[in-house]
Amino acid sequence: PIVHPAALIRGQWEYDPAQPRYLRRAWSIATSEEFPPNLLDVTVPPPGGKIAKTVHEVAAFLGDILIDGCAVACDIEGTGGVLIGIGFTRMDTLAGMYVPFRDFARPYWSDDDTHTAATWVDRVLASEDVAKIFHNGSSFDVPFLEEIGFEINNYADDTMVRAWATYHEMPKSLQELAILYAGLNAWKHTSHVGDEGEGK
């Protein structure tokens, strides 16, 4: 994704600091001799991130967040009222953990472990001391989580709303922003499962 050529003529560059940033990012991708390493492999979590394998890992990671009271970025995967998983990234260390709840069409955990993982997730989401930063939280993540029974407190920021307000002509999409700001893959094009499927 790049800035539309018409933006060079019609864009108000002096009033919109995002436009030069988008153009610099597009230029660096277009002129680079090698792709950034994280564009080559979408099968592993990014540096500093991991997928929870046990509820003890979930409890340790989310328990530390509650003790430290650090802000976290949150993003969910969900469809049809079913939570597939939720990711948390600590804003102080950028360490992250994805807490899965579904593995394709099956539950990821046993019933007891699902309850334990959900309890830890709920504690972080409900904490007044932990600021939550969502991406498209106002129109998807937060209503989705509240509808399935989670409580959200201290919803501090929404990066998609902020980005869209800064440069509303760009597509309103996590994928577009992840490519431009973080150099991440266009991951929805790497899967044979559609966006609404449980295998994403």
C-alpha positions as CSV (number, residue, x, y, z in Angstrom):
1,P,0.0,0.0,0.0
2,I,1.3,3.4,-0.9
3,V,0.0,7.0,-0.9
4,H,-2.3,7.5,-3.9
5,P,-0.5,9.7,-6.6
6,A,-3.3,12.2,-6.4
7,A,-2.3,13.0,-2.9
8,L,0.9,14.6,-4.2
9,I,-1.3,17.1,-6.0
10,R,-4.3,17.4,-3.6
11,G,-2.8,16.5,-0.3
12,Q,-2.2,19.2,2.3
13,W,1.3,18.1,3.2
14,E,2.1,21.0,5.5
15,Y,-0.9,20.2,7.6
16,D,-0.6,16.4,7.7
17,P,2.6,15.0,9.1
18,A,1.4,11.4,8.4
19,Q,1.6,11.8,4.6
20,P,5.4,12.2,4.4
21,R,5.7,9.3,6.8
22,Y,3.6,7.1,4.6
23,L,5.5,8.1,1.5
24,R,8.9,7.5,3.2
25,R,7.8,4.0,4.3
26,A,6.6,3.2,0.8
27,W,9.9,4.5,-0.7
28,S,12.0,2.4,1.8
29,I,10.0,-0.7,0.9
30,A,10.2,0.0,-2.9
31,T,14.0,0.7,-2.9
32,S,15.2,-1.8,-0.4
33,E,17.4,-4.6,-1.8
34,E,16.1,-7.0,0.9
35,F,12.8,-7.3,2.7
36,P,13.0,-6.8,6.4
37,P,13.4,-10.2,8.0
38,N,10.0,-10.2,9.6
39,L,8.4,-10.0,6.2
40,L,9.8,-13.4,5.3
41,D,8.2,-15.7,7.9
42,V,4.7,-15.3,9.2
43,T,4.7,-18.6,11.1
44,V,6.4,-17.4,14.2
45,P,5.5,-14.6,16.7
46,P,7.4,-11.3,16.4
47,P,10.5,-10.8,18.6
48,G,9.5,-10.5,22.2
49,G,6.2,-12.3,21.6
50,K,5.0,-15.8,22.3
51,I,1.9,-17.9,22.1
52,A,0.8,-19.2,25.5
53,K,1.2,-23.0,25.8
54,T,0.0,-23.4,29.4
55,V,-2.3,-21.4,31.7
56,H,0.7,-21.0,34.0
57,E,2.4,-18.9,31.3
58,V,-0.8,-16.9,31.0
59,A,-1.0,-16.3,34.7
60,A,2.6,-15.3,35.0
61,F,2.6,-12.9,32.1
62,L,-0.8,-11.2,32.9
63,G,-0.1,-11.4,36.7
64,D,3.1,-9.3,36.1
65,I,1.1,-6.8,34.1
66,L,-1.3,-6.4,37.0
67,I,1.5,-6.1,39.6
68,D,3.4,-3.5,37.5
69,G,0.4,-1.6,36.3
70,C,1.9,-1.0,32.9
71,A,-0.1,0.0,29.9
72,V,-0.9,-2.8,27.4
73,A,-1.8,-2.9,23.8
74,C,-4.7,-5.4,23.2
75,D,-6.0,-7.0,20.0
76,I,-8.5,-9.8,19.6
77,E,-9.4,-12.3,17.0
78,G,-13.0,-13.3,17.1
79,T,-15.9,-14.2,14.9
80,G,-19.6,-15.0,15.4
81,G,-19.5,-14.2,19.1
82,V,-16.6,-16.7,19.6
83,L,-13.3,-15.4,21.0
84,I,-10.5,-17.1,19.0
85,G,-7.7,-15.4,21.0
86,I,-6.4,-12.1,22.5
87,G,-3.0,-10.7,22.3
88,F,-1.4,-8.4,24.9
89,T,1.8,-6.3,24.5
90,R,3.4,-4.5,27.4
91,M,4.1,-0.9,26.4
92,D,7.1,-0.7,28.8
93,T,9.1,-3.7,27.5
94,L,7.2,-4.6,24.3
95,A,7.0,-8.2,25.4
96,G,3.9,-9.8,24.2
97,M,1.7,-12.9,24.6
98,Y,-1.1,-14.2,22.6
99,V,-3.7,-16.1,24.7
100,P,-5.6,-18.6,22.4
101,F,-9.0,-19.8,23.1
102,R,-9.8,-21.7,19.9
103,D,-7.7,-23.9,17.7
104,F,-9.6,-23.9,14.5
105,A,-13.0,-25.4,15.4
106,R,-11.9,-26.9,18.7
107,P,-11.3,-25.3,22.1
108,Y,-7.6,-24.7,22.7
109,W,-7.7,-25.5,26.5
110,S,-9.6,-27.9,28.7
111,D,-12.7,-26.5,30.3
112,D,-10.9,-25.8,33.6
113,D,-7.9,-24.2,31.8
114,T,-10.3,-22.1,29.6
115,H,-11.9,-20.7,32.7
116,T,-8.5,-20.0,34.3
117,A,-7.2,-18.2,31.2
118,A,-10.4,-16.2,30.8
119,T,-10.2,-15.2,34.5
120,W,-6.7,-13.8,34.0
121,V,-7.7,-12.0,30.8
122,D,-10.7,-10.5,32.6
123,R,-8.6,-9.3,35.5
124,V,-6.3,-7.3,33.1
125,L,-9.2,-5.9,31.0
126,A,-11.2,-4.9,34.1
127,S,-8.2,-3.3,36.0
128,E,-8.5,0.4,36.5
129,D,-4.7,0.5,37.0
130,V,-3.8,-1.0,33.6
131,A,-4.3,1.4,30.6
132,K,-5.6,-0.5,27.5
133,I,-4.7,0.6,24.0
134,F,-6.9,-1.1,21.3
135,H,-6.7,-1.0,17.5
136,N,-10.3,-0.5,16.3
137,G,-11.4,-1.2,19.8
138,S,-14.3,1.3,19.7
139,S,-16.1,-0.3,16.8
140,F,-15.1,-4.0,17.2
141,D,-12.9,-5.3,20.1
142,V,-14.5,-3.6,23.1
143,P,-18.1,-4.2,22.1
144,F,-17.2,-7.8,21.2
145,L,-15.5,-8.5,24.5
146,E,-18.2,-6.8,26.5
147,E,-20.9,-8.8,24.7
148,I,-19.3,-12.1,25.7
149,G,-18.9,-11.1,29.3
150,F,-15.6,-9.3,29.8
151,E,-15.4,-5.9,31.6
152,I,-13.2,-3.2,30.1
153,N,-11.9,-0.4,32.2
154,N,-9.3,2.3,31.5
155,Y,-9.7,2.1,27.8
156,A,-7.0,4.8,27.1
157,D,-6.5,5.0,23.4
158,D,-7.5,3.5,20.0
159,T,-4.7,3.5,17.4
160,M,-7.0,3.1,14.4
161,V,-9.2,6.0,15.4
162,R,-6.0,8.1,16.0
163,A,-4.5,7.1,12.6
164,W,-7.8,7.6,10.8
165,A,-8.3,11.0,12.3
166,T,-4.7,11.9,11.3
167,Y,-5.0,10.8,7.8
168,H,-8.6,9.8,7.0
169,E,-8.0,9.2,3.3
170,M,-6.0,6.0,4.0
171,P,-7.9,2.7,4.4
172,K,-9.2,2.1,7.9
173,S,-7.4,-1.2,8.5
174,L,-5.0,-2.8,10.9
175,Q,-3.3,-4.5,8.1
176,E,-2.6,-1.3,6.2
177,L,-1.2,0.4,9.3
178,A,0.9,-2.6,10.3
179,I,2.5,-2.7,6.9
180,L,3.3,1.0,6.9
181,Y,4.4,1.5,10.5
182,A,5.8,-1.9,11.5
183,G,6.9,-3.5,8.2
184,L,4.7,-6.5,8.9
185,N,3.3,-8.9,6.3
186,A,0.0,-8.5,4.6
187,W,-1.0,-11.5,6.7
188,K,-4.6,-11.8,5.5
189,H,-3.2,-12.6,2.0
190,T,-1.1,-15.5,3.4
191,S,-4.0,-17.6,4.6
192,H,-6.3,-19.9,2.6
193,V,-8.9,-19.3,5.2
194,G,-11.2,-16.2,4.7
195,D,-11.3,-13.4,7.2
196,E,-14.4,-14.7,8.9
197,G,-13.1,-18.2,9.3
198,E,-11.9,-19.7,12.6
199,G,-8.6,-20.7,11.1
200,K,-7.2,-17.2,10.8
